[in-house]
């Protein structure tokens, strides 16, 4: 079936169940950002492959909501499908909730799979339906139509040893229980995969590029239950869990457990826990707040920080070798967007050796106009051949036992236009300005976003995404609760106070549809600076070590402070990386990190 036929089949099933509006988010049972093939229902019914979006199907219309990272991609992929693109965040575009409320008829019913919709969202739809004298249906209609749906897979679980994690599961459980005691919670239910994998020092490959375990966790004062696939747990993992007081239960038994739960006060996050699970425990008194694991894992401990610096050293070596290869071979051998992505992925494997595990996301390798699509994806059958002119944007990263990396560089492949140099230089200035921030403790990313974005605004530009996101430790490359952004929404509330030990990306950019896209991304480690009479001053340490392509910089646009910052960054990069290079590659590194002089 094509997309129109699939939506037609879905409407037939909706009619059987007397459902007027059916909602398909991009999610799994754990509200994950990225999902395994089994959960790619929205992609199946829309054809849109981006990582974020919600499909709303009514009796007559179909709408796909997605954010600014995917506007160009979604417009292309939805062409001819009859699906209306709703550009979330743009003026005049309603939220998904508002749209559903507006199109739901009197006495109309709303349907969704309650396992892939958060409790907060599901209860909002329940309220909308009630106001229209209708009801909701918690039902997975996709299974009736998607006959070749992939199986739900559980891969082998492995331990993240304490020389990498810095703390045992017992220590982390003690920290969770201390917070539970403060809240007077009898039971704490955790469903977010990164929180669970962090808590028990376990990892797996259940989601591509996200080394986490499909699981649920329930913590009480005297017990810790892990609901996961028992067949995926080997002897070593089972022994570690038992040693740390963790009991293993079958993955699907979480609903049986919660239906029988009779605790007085249950702590769960209704913005993360799925609707069906939350409905099972609504008889209990609910403490709906983020898990303490969110902040505990975001603040990296000294062992993790030491390891992460080493991961970035390995990563910087790989990225610099890629830059040398690209600059040396462009125009001499055939290089496509896809083969360039394969090459940098291979370099990480070779440089990282036994430290390297996998890419932290699918590498984005985008030439010229393709780079205007922030999350463009190239493949061997459909990608551009690189020429010795224009620019290539490469956004990539790796999972190492020592941590997770995320870096973007935009490379000149030959002659570039004055406009590209102008936009590139603004991006460099914006990135360096945020990295140089000094601020009082208590600031959040919303307070600091303007340090990067303001330079764009001064020049009549902007970008339709945040400036940066938190990075997990061998977890999700996008990690809450810290970020840099300036807009809030019902889906994106205020981020956390920036604390010492948090790592956040710094990645402003310029995206010109049909022409080019530019992004430069480093990671910043938040640190305490000095105390003053007003309190604790904070600062950032840049922990990404790779050259910024000076061939794209218009030195005349740099102010004195910009040159000082760029030269200081490149001096650090050379000092970090030069011991690992020799011959022509060393000369290339030296030239790529040369000082930029005033003009």
C-alpha positions as CSV (number, residue, x, y, z in Angstrom):
1,X,0.0,0.0,0.0
2,X,1.1,3.6,-0.6
3,X,0.6,6.3,1.9
4,X,-2.9,7.3,0.8
5,X,-4.0,3.6,0.9
6,X,-2.5,3.2,4.4
7,X,-4.4,6.2,5.7
8,X,-7.5,5.0,4.0
9,X,-7.1,1.6,5.7
10,X,-6.6,3.4,9.0
11,X,-9.8,5.4,8.5
12,X,-11.7,2.2,7.9
13,X,-10.5,0.9,11.3
14,X,-11.3,4.2,12.9
15,X,-14.9,3.9,11.6
16,X,-15.2,0.4,13.0
17,X,-14.2,1.7,16.5
18,X,-16.3,4.9,16.1
19,X,-13.1,7.0,16.4
20,X,-13.2,10.5,14.9
21,X,-9.6,11.6,15.4
22,X,-6.6,9.2,15.7
23,X,-3.3,10.5,16.9
24,X,0.1,8.9,16.1
25,X,3.1,10.4,17.8
26,X,6.8,9.6,17.3
27,X,7.4,7.6,20.5
28,X,7.7,4.2,22.1
29,X,6.4,2.8,25.4
30,X,9.1,5.0,27.2
31,X,8.7,8.4,25.5
32,X,12.0,8.0,23.8
33,X,13.3,10.5,21.3
34,X,14.5,7.9,18.9
35,X,12.7,4.6,18.5
36,X,13.3,1.1,17.2
37,X,11.7,0.0,13.9
38,X,8.7,-1.6,15.7
39,X,7.6,1.9,16.8
40,X,8.0,3.7,13.5
41,X,4.2,3.9,13.1
42,X,4.1,7.6,12.2
43,X,6.7,7.0,9.5
44,X,4.7,4.0,8.1
45,X,1.5,6.1,7.8
46,X,3.1,9.4,6.6
47,X,6.3,8.6,4.8
48,X,8.1,11.2,6.8
49,X,11.3,9.9,8.3
50,X,12.3,12.7,10.7
51,X,12.9,11.9,14.3
52,X,10.1,14.3,15.6
53,X,6.5,14.7,14.5
54,X,2.9,13.8,15.3
55,X,0.4,12.6,12.7
56,X,-3.3,13.5,13.3
57,X,-5.9,11.6,11.2
58,X,-9.5,12.7,11.1
59,X,-12.4,11.4,9.0
60,X,-11.5,13.8,6.2
61,X,-8.1,15.3,6.8
62,X,-4.6,14.3,7.8
63,X,-2.0,16.6,9.3
64,X,1.7,16.1,10.2
65,X,3.2,18.4,12.9
66,X,6.9,18.8,13.1
67,X,9.5,21.4,14.1
68,X,11.8,23.7,12.2
69,X,14.6,21.2,11.9
70,X,12.4,19.2,9.5
71,X,10.3,21.7,7.5
72,X,12.2,21.3,4.2
73,X,12.5,17.5,4.6
74,X,8.9,17.1,5.5
75,X,7.7,19.2,2.7
76,X,9.6,17.0,0.2
77,X,8.5,13.7,1.8
78,X,4.8,14.6,2.2
79,X,4.5,15.7,-1.4
80,X,1.6,14.0,-3.1
81,X,0.5,12.2,0.0
82,X,-2.5,14.5,0.7
83,X,-1.0,15.2,4.2
84,X,-0.9,18.8,5.3
85,X,2.4,19.9,6.9
86,X,1.9,21.9,10.1
87,X,5.0,23.9,10.8
88,X,5.1,23.8,14.6
89,X,6.2,27.1,16.2
90,X,5.4,29.2,13.2
91,X,2.9,32.1,13.5
92,X,-0.7,31.0,13.1
93,X,0.0,27.2,13.4
94,X,-1.9,25.6,16.3
95,X,-0.3,23.1,18.7
96,X,-1.3,19.4,18.2
97,X,-3.6,19.7,21.2
98,X,-5.3,22.8,20.0
99,X,-5.8,21.3,16.5
100,X,-7.3,18.1,17.9
101,X,-9.7,20.2,20.1
102,X,-10.7,22.3,17.1
103,X,-11.4,19.4,14.7
104,X,-13.1,17.0,17.1
105,X,-16.8,17.1,16.5
106,X,-19.5,17.2,19.2
107,X,-19.8,13.7,20.7
108,X,-16.6,12.8,18.9
109,X,-14.1,10.2,20.1
110,X,-10.3,10.4,20.2
111,X,-8.1,7.3,19.7
112,X,-4.5,6.6,20.4
113,X,-2.2,3.9,21.6
114,X,-2.0,4.7,25.3
115,X,1.4,3.1,25.6
116,X,3.1,5.6,23.3
117,X,1.3,8.7,24.6
118,X,2.4,10.3,27.9
119,X,0.0,10.4,30.8
120,X,-0.2,14.2,30.7
121,X,-1.0,14.2,27.0
122,X,-3.5,11.3,27.2
123,X,-5.4,13.0,30.0
124,X,-5.5,16.2,28.1
125,X,-7.1,14.3,25.2
126,X,-9.5,12.7,27.6
127,X,-10.5,16.1,28.9
128,X,-11.0,17.4,25.3
129,X,-13.2,14.4,24.5
130,X,-15.3,14.9,27.7
131,X,-15.9,18.5,26.9
132,X,-17.3,17.5,23.5
133,X,-19.4,14.7,25.2
134,X,-17.2,12.1,23.6
135,X,-14.6,9.6,24.9
136,X,-11.2,8.2,24.2
137,X,-10.1,4.8,22.9
138,X,-6.8,3.4,24.0
139,X,-6.1,1.2,21.1
140,X,-3.3,0.3,18.7
141,X,-4.9,0.3,15.2
142,X,-1.5,0.1,13.4
143,X,-1.2,-3.6,14.2
144,X,-4.4,-4.3,12.1
145,X,-2.9,-2.7,9.0
146,X,0.9,-2.9,9.3
147,X,1.1,-6.6,8.5
148,X,4.9,-6.7,8.1
149,X,5.6,-4.7,11.2
150,X,9.2,-5.4,12.6
151,X,9.4,-7.4,15.7
152,X,10.1,-5.7,19.1
153,X,13.7,-6.7,19.8
154,X,15.6,-7.0,23.0
155,X,19.4,-7.2,22.5
156,X,22.0,-8.5,24.9
157,X,22.5,-6.3,28.0
158,X,26.0,-5.5,29.0
159,X,27.5,-3.7,32.0
160,X,29.1,-0.3,32.1
161,X,31.9,-1.0,34.5
162,X,32.3,1.4,37.5
163,X,35.7,2.6,36.1
164,X,33.5,4.3,33.5
165,X,30.4,5.1,35.4
166,X,32.1,6.3,38.6
167,X,29.4,5.0,40.9
168,X,27.9,1.6,41.6
169,X,24.2,0.9,41.2
170,X,23.9,0.6,45.0
171,X,25.3,4.2,45.4
172,X,22.9,5.5,42.8
173,X,19.9,3.7,44.3
174,X,20.8,5.3,47.7
175,X,20.7,8.7,46.1
176,X,17.3,8.0,44.6
177,X,15.9,6.7,47.9
178,X,17.2,9.8,49.7
179,X,15.1,11.9,47.3
180,X,12.2,9.6,47.7
181,X,12.4,10.0,51.5
182,X,12.3,13.8,51.1
183,X,9.2,13.5,49.0
184,X,7.7,10.9,51.3
185,X,7.2,8.6,48.3
186,X,6.6,4.9,48.9
187,X,7.2,3.8,45.3
188,X,9.1,5.4,42.5
189,X,8.3,4.2,38.9
190,X,10.8,5.1,36.2
191,X,10.1,4.4,32.6
192,X,12.6,6.6,30.7
193,X,15.3,4.4,29.2
194,X,18.3,6.6,29.8
195,X,17.4,7.0,33.5
196,X,17.1,3.3,34.0
197,X,20.2,2.4,32.1
198,X,22.1,5.1,34.0
199,X,20.8,3.9,37.4
200,X,21.7,0.2,37.0
201,X,24.9,0.7,34.9
202,X,23.5,-1.4,32.1
203,X,23.5,-0.8,28.4
204,X,22.2,-2.6,25.2
205,X,21.4,-1.9,21.6
206,X,17.6,-2.0,21.7
207,X,17.4,1.3,19.8
208,X,19.9,2.2,17.0
209,X,22.6,4.6,18.2
210,X,21.0,4.8,21.7
211,X,22.7,2.1,23.9
212,X,19.9,1.7,26.3
213,X,17.8,-1.2,27.6
214,X,14.1,-1.5,26.9
215,X,12.9,-1.7,30.5
216,X,11.0,-0.3,33.4
217,X,12.1,0.2,37.0
218,X,10.3,0.3,40.3
219,X,12.1,1.5,43.4
220,X,10.9,1.2,47.0
221,X,12.7,1.7,50.3
222,X,13.8,-1.9,50.4
223,X,13.6,-3.2,46.8
224,X,14.5,-2.4,43.3
225,X,12.8,-4.1,40.4
226,X,14.0,-4.1,36.8
227,X,11.4,-5.1,34.2
228,X,13.5,-6.3,31.2
229,X,14.0,-9.3,28.9
230,X,15.5,-12.0,31.1
231,X,16.9,-13.7,28.0
232,X,19.0,-10.6,27.3
233,X,20.7,-10.8,30.7
234,X,23.8,-12.9,30.8
235,X,25.3,-14.3,34.0
236,X,27.6,-11.3,34.5
237,X,24.8,-8.8,34.4
238,X,22.5,-11.0,36.5
239,X,25.2,-11.3,39.2
240,X,25.8,-7.6,39.2
241,X,22.1,-6.8,39.5
242,X,21.7,-9.3,42.3
243,X,24.8,-8.0,44.1
244,X,23.3,-4.5,44.0
245,X,19.9,-5.6,45.3
246,X,18.1,-5.5,42.0
247,X,15.4,-8.1,41.2
248,X,14.9,-8.9,37.5
249,X,11.3,-9.3,36.3
250,X,9.9,-9.9,32.8
251,X,9.5,-6.8,30.6
252,X,5.7,-7.0,30.0
253,X,4.9,-7.7,33.7
254,X,5.0,-4.0,34.5
255,X,1.3,-3.6,33.8
256,X,0.4,-6.6,36.0
257,X,2.6,-5.1,38.8
258,X,1.1,-1.6,38.5
259,X,-2.5,-2.8,38.4
260,X,-2.0,-4.6,41.7
261,X,0.0,-1.8,43.3
262,X,-1.5,-0.5,46.5
263,X,1.1,1.9,47.8
264,X,-0.1,5.2,49.3
265,X,2.2,7.6,47.5
266,X,3.7,6.8,44.1
267,X,6.3,9.0,42.4
268,X,6.2,9.1,38.6
269,X,6.6,11.7,35.9
270,X,3.3,12.1,34.1
271,X,5.2,13.9,31.3
272,X,7.2,10.8,30.7
273,X,5.2,7.8,31.9
274,X,2.8,6.4,29.3
275,X,-0.9,6.9,29.7
276,X,-1.9,3.3,30.1
277,X,0.6,2.7,32.9
278,X,-0.4,5.9,34.7
279,X,-4.1,4.9,34.5
280,X,-3.2,1.6,36.2
281,X,-1.9,3.4,39.3
282,X,-4.4,6.4,39.4
283,X,-6.0,4.8,42.5
284,X,-2.8,5.8,44.4
285,X,-1.8,9.2,45.4
286,X,0.5,10.4,42.6
287,X,3.6,12.6,43.0
288,X,4.0,13.8,39.4
289,X,7.6,15.2,39.2
290,X,10.7,14.4,37.1
291,X,12.7,11.5,38.5
292,X,15.7,12.6,40.6
293,X,17.7,10.5,38.1
294,X,17.3,13.2,35.5
295,X,19.5,15.7,37.3
296,X,21.8,13.1,38.9
297,X,22.8,11.7,35.5
298,X,23.1,15.2,33.9
299,X,25.7,16.3,36.5
300,X,28.7,14.1,35.5
301,X,30.9,12.9,38.3
302,X,34.7,13.3,38.3
303,X,35.3,9.8,36.8
304,X,32.9,10.5,34.0
305,X,34.4,13.9,33.3
306,X,37.9,12.5,33.1
307,X,36.7,9.7,30.8
308,X,34.7,12.2,28.6
309,X,37.7,14.3,28.0
310,X,39.5,11.2,26.7
311,X,36.6,10.3,24.5
312,X,36.8,13.7,22.9
313,X,40.5,13.4,22.4
314,X,39.9,10.2,20.4
315,X,37.0,11.9,18.6
316,X,39.1,14.9,17.7
317,X,41.8,12.8,16.2
318,X,39.3,11.0,14.0
319,X,37.6,14.3,12.9
320,X,40.9,15.9,12.1
321,X,42.1,12.9,10.1
322,X,38.8,13.1,8.2
323,X,39.3,16.8,7.5
324,X,42.8,16.0,6.1
325,X,41.5,13.2,3.9
326,X,38.6,15.3,2.6
327,X,40.8,18.3,1.8
328,X,43.5,16.2,0.2
329,X,41.3,14.0,-2.0
330,X,38.4,16.3,-3.1
331,X,38.4,16.5,-6.9
332,X,40.9,13.6,-7.1
333,X,38.8,10.7,-6.2
334,X,35.0,10.3,-6.3
335,X,33.5,11.2,-2.9
336,X,29.8,11.3,-2.2
337,X,27.9,12.5,0.8
338,X,27.4,8.8,1.8
339,X,31.0,7.7,1.3
340,X,32.2,10.7,3.3
341,X,29.9,9.7,6.1
342,X,31.1,6.1,5.9
343,X,34.7,7.3,6.0
344,X,34.4,9.3,9.2
345,X,32.5,6.5,10.8
346,X,35.3,4.1,9.9
347,X,37.9,6.5,11.2
348,X,36.2,6.6,14.6
349,X,36.3,2.8,14.7
350,X,40.0,2.7,13.8
351,X,41.1,5.5,16.1
352,X,38.9,4.4,19.0
353,X,39.7,0.7,18.7
354,X,38.4,-1.2,21.8
355,X,37.2,2.1,23.3
356,X,34.7,2.8,20.5
357,X,31.2,1.2,20.5
358,X,29.1,2.8,17.8
359,X,28.1,6.1,16.2
360,X,26.0,8.2,18.6
361,X,23.6,9.0,15.8
362,X,23.4,8.5,12.0
363,X,26.1,10.8,10.6
364,X,24.7,13.8,8.7
365,X,26.8,14.5,5.6
366,X,25.2,17.2,3.6
367,X,26.6,19.1,0.5
368,X,25.6,22.7,-0.2
369,X,21.8,23.0,-0.4
370,X,21.2,19.7,1.3
371,X,22.8,21.1,4.4
372,X,19.9,23.6,4.7
373,X,17.9,20.5,5.9
374,X,19.2,20.3,9.5
375,X,18.7,16.6,9.8
376,X,19.3,15.6,6.2
377,X,20.1,11.9,5.5
378,X,22.2,10.7,2.6
379,X,22.3,7.1,1.3
380,X,24.3,5.4,-1.4
381,X,21.4,5.4,-3.8
382,X,20.4,9.0,-3.4
383,X,23.1,11.4,-2.5
384,X,25.2,14.2,-4.0
385,X,28.7,13.8,-5.4
386,X,31.1,16.3,-3.8
387,X,32.9,18.7,-6.1
388,X,36.0,20.9,-5.4
389,X,33.8,23.9,-4.6
390,X,31.1,24.8,-2.1
391,X,30.8,23.3,1.4
392,X,30.1,20.1,3.2
393,X,28.4,20.0,6.6
394,X,29.2,16.9,8.7
395,X,27.4,16.4,12.0
396,X,28.6,13.2,13.7
397,X,29.6,11.6,17.0
398,X,30.5,8.5,18.7
399,X,29.7,6.3,21.7
400,X,32.8,5.3,23.6
401,X,33.1,3.5,26.9
402,X,34.5,6.8,28.0
403,X,31.4,8.7,27.0
404,X,29.4,10.2,24.1
405,X,30.5,12.8,21.6
406,X,28.6,15.1,19.2
407,X,30.5,17.5,16.8
408,X,29.6,19.4,13.7
409,X,32.1,20.9,11.3
410,X,31.4,22.7,7.9
411,X,34.2,22.3,5.4
412,X,35.2,24.4,2.4
413,X,35.8,22.0,-0.5
414,X,37.2,24.7,-2.8
415,X,36.0,28.2,-3.7
416,X,33.1,29.4,-1.6
417,X,30.9,32.5,-2.1
418,X,31.2,35.7,-0.1
419,X,27.7,34.9,1.3
420,X,28.9,31.6,2.6
421,X,32.0,33.1,4.2
422,X,29.8,35.8,5.8
423,X,27.4,33.2,7.3
424,X,30.2,30.9,8.3
425,X,32.0,33.7,10.1
426,X,28.9,34.8,11.9
427,X,28.4,31.2,13.1
428,X,32.0,31.1,14.4
429,X,31.5,34.3,16.3
430,X,28.2,33.1,17.8
431,X,29.6,29.8,18.9
432,X,32.7,31.3,20.5
433,X,30.7,34.0,22.2
434,X,28.5,31.5,24.0
435,X,31.5,29.4,24.9
436,X,33.2,32.4,26.6
437,X,30.2,33.1,28.8
438,X,30.7,33.8,32.5
439,X,27.5,34.0,34.5
440,X,26.0,33.7,38.0
441,X,24.9,30.4,39.3
442,X,21.1,30.1,38.8
443,X,21.1,30.9,35.1
444,X,19.5,28.5,32.7
445,X,20.0,27.9,29.0
446,X,17.2,30.4,28.2
447,X,19.3,33.1,29.9
448,X,22.4,32.4,27.8
449,X,21.0,31.5,24.4
450,X,21.1,35.1,23.2
451,X,24.9,35.1,23.5
452,X,24.9,33.0,20.3
453,X,21.6,33.8,18.7
454,X,22.0,37.6,19.3
455,X,24.8,37.8,16.8
456,X,22.5,36.3,14.2
457,X,19.6,38.7,15.1
458,X,21.9,41.7,14.8
459,X,22.5,40.6,11.2
460,X,18.8,39.8,10.4
461,X,19.2,36.1,10.7
462,X,18.0,33.2,13.0
463,X,17.8,29.4,13.0
464,X,14.7,27.3,13.7
465,X,16.1,25.1,16.5
466,X,17.8,25.4,19.9
467,X,21.4,26.4,20.2
468,X,22.4,23.4,22.2
469,X,21.3,20.3,24.1
470,X,22.6,18.1,27.0
471,X,24.7,15.0,26.1
472,X,24.3,11.7,28.0
473,X,27.2,9.4,29.0
474,X,26.8,6.5,26.7
475,X,23.1,7.1,26.6
476,X,21.1,9.4,24.4
477,X,23.1,12.0,22.5
478,X,20.2,14.4,23.4
479,X,19.8,14.6,27.1
480,X,17.6,16.7,29.4
481,X,17.3,18.8,31.5
482,X,20.0,21.3,30.3
483,X,19.9,23.1,27.0
484,X,20.4,26.4,25.2
485,X,17.2,27.8,23.6
486,X,15.1,30.9,23.7
487,X,11.5,29.6,23.1
488,X,9.3,27.7,25.5
489,X,6.3,25.6,24.6
490,X,3.9,23.1,26.1
491,X,6.3,20.4,25.0
492,X,9.5,22.2,26.0
493,X,9.2,23.9,29.5
494,X,12.1,25.8,31.2
495,X,15.4,23.9,31.2
496,X,17.4,23.3,34.3
497,X,19.8,25.6,36.2
498,X,23.2,25.0,34.7
499,X,25.3,23.1,37.3
500,X,28.9,22.2,37.5
501,X,29.4,18.9,35.6
502,X,26.7,19.4,33.0
503,X,27.7,19.1,29.4
504,X,25.8,21.1,26.7
505,X,26.4,21.5,23.0
506,X,27.0,24.9,21.5
507,X,25.8,24.7,17.9
508,X,24.5,27.9,16.2
509,X,24.1,27.9,12.4
510,X,22.7,29.5,9.3
511,X,20.4,27.6,6.9
512,X,19.4,29.1,3.5
513,X,16.9,26.9,1.7
514,X,18.1,25.9,-1.8
515,X,21.6,27.3,-1.2
516,X,23.5,26.1,1.9
517,X,23.6,25.2,5.5
518,X,26.3,26.0,8.1
519,X,26.7,24.6,11.6
520,X,29.7,24.5,14.0
521,X,29.2,22.5,17.1
522,X,31.4,22.1,20.2
523,X,30.5,20.6,23.6
524,X,30.8,22.8,26.7
525,X,31.5,21.5,30.3
526,X,29.9,23.7,32.9
527,X,32.3,24.6,35.8
528,X,32.5,26.7,38.9
529,X,34.7,29.7,38.5
530,X,35.3,32.0,41.4
531,X,33.1,33.1,44.3
532,X,32.3,36.8,44.6
533,X,30.1,38.9,46.9
534,X,27.1,38.1,44.7
535,X,27.5,34.4,44.7
536,X,29.1,31.6,42.5
537,X,30.3,32.6,39.1
538,X,30.1,29.9,36.4
539,X,32.0,29.3,33.2
540,X,32.4,26.8,30.4
541,X,35.3,24.6,29.3
542,X,35.3,23.5,25.7
543,X,35.9,19.8,25.5
544,X,35.7,19.3,21.7
545,X,39.1,19.2,20.0
546,X,39.0,19.7,16.2
547,X,40.0,22.5,13.9
548,X,37.4,25.0,12.6
549,X,37.9,25.4,8.8
550,X,39.7,28.7,8.4
551,X,39.2,28.5,4.7
552,X,35.6,29.6,5.3
553,X,36.5,32.5,7.7
554,X,36.3,36.1,6.6
555,X,39.0,37.5,9.0
556,X,37.9,41.1,8.3
557,X,34.6,40.3,10.1
558,X,36.3,39.2,13.3
559,X,36.5,41.6,16.2
560,X,39.6,41.5,18.4
561,X,37.8,39.3,21.0
562,X,36.7,36.9,18.2
563,X,40.3,36.5,16.9
564,X,41.6,36.0,20.5
565,X,39.0,33.3,21.2
566,X,39.4,31.5,17.8
567,X,43.2,31.6,18.2
568,X,43.1,30.4,21.8
569,X,40.8,27.5,20.8
570,X,43.0,26.4,17.9
571,X,46.1,26.7,20.2
572,X,44.4,24.3,22.6
573,X,43.4,21.9,19.7
574,X,47.0,21.8,18.5
575,X,48.4,21.1,21.9
576,X,45.8,18.3,22.5
577,X,46.1,16.6,19.1
578,X,49.7,17.2,17.8
579,X,51.3,14.3,19.8
580,X,49.1,11.9,17.8
581,X,50.0,13.2,14.4
582,X,53.1,13.1,12.2
583,X,54.3,13.9,8.7
584,X,51.9,15.5,6.3
585,X,49.0,15.1,8.7
586,X,50.9,17.0,11.4
587,X,51.7,19.8,9.0
588,X,48.0,19.9,8.0
589,X,47.0,20.2,11.7
590,X,49.5,23.0,12.2
591,X,48.2,24.9,9.3
592,X,44.5,24.3,10.2
593,X,45.1,25.7,13.7
594,X,47.2,28.7,12.6
595,X,46.6,32.1,14.2
596,X,44.3,34.5,12.5
597,X,45.8,37.9,12.3
598,X,44.0,41.3,12.2
599,X,43.4,42.8,8.8
